[in-house]
Amino acid sequence: MDAKIDVQRELDTRGLNCPLPILKAKKALAEMLSGELLRVVSTDPGSMRDFQAFARQTGNELVGQEAAGAEFIHVLRRR
């Protein structure tokens, strides 16, 4: 994933387990404009599949995901 992606908002959900990272992302996206990018940093390994399912169910685009050590980074584009 390109580290230079221009995100409008970053959400730190380190230490939180499902469903909290998803719920916090949903709340953040609701406050954003269409097309804006949200980066979510999580330590929950299950967040990889959780955010894939979340994007499918909500119509928000999952721009990218990556595992960086013990952290999982998700970038979503607001629909």
N, C-alpha and C positions, 0 to 999 in steps of 0.2 A: 504494500500500500504506500502511496506517495505521502511522505511526511509533510510535504508542503501544501496539502489540501487546506483550503481556507475555510475553517469551520467557524460558524457564528457563535456556537455555544459548546462548552465542555462540561461533562457531568462525571463526577468522581463517585463511583459506587463500589470502591474497594472495600472488602470486608462484608459486603451485603450479599445475601443469597437469594435465589429465586423465591418469590417473584419481584422482590424489591427493585433490582436494576431496571426491569421492564416497566414497572409502575412509575418510577422516577423519570424514565425516558419518555413515557407516554405523556406525563404532566409537562415536561419540558417542551416536547414537540407541540403541544396544544398552545403554548405561549409564543411559538415561533411563526414566522411567515413562510408561505409556500416557497419551496426551493432552497430554503436555508439548511445548513448542515449542522448536525449534532454529533459530537464525538463522546462516546461513553467508554469509560475505563472501568473494568470489572476484574475481580479476582475469582469469580465463580466460573469453573470450567464449563458448566452447563449453559452459560450465557451464550456460547457460540450457537448452539441449536435454538435456544430461546429467542435470540434476536432474528434468526432466519425465519422462524415461525411468526414472530411479531410483525415483521415486514410484510410477509405474505398476507396475513390477516388484516392488516390496517391499510395497505396500499402505500405505505411509506417505503422509499427505496433504500435498500441496504447497499450503500456505495462500496463498503469494504469492511473486512474483518481481519484481524491478525492476532496471533499469540506472541507476546513479547515477554519471555520468561514466565513469571507467575501471573502476568496480567493479560487480559484479553481486551482488545480495542475494537470498537464497533463504530462505524460512521454511517449515519442515517440521513437521508434527504427528506425533508418535510414535504408531504404530498400537497 
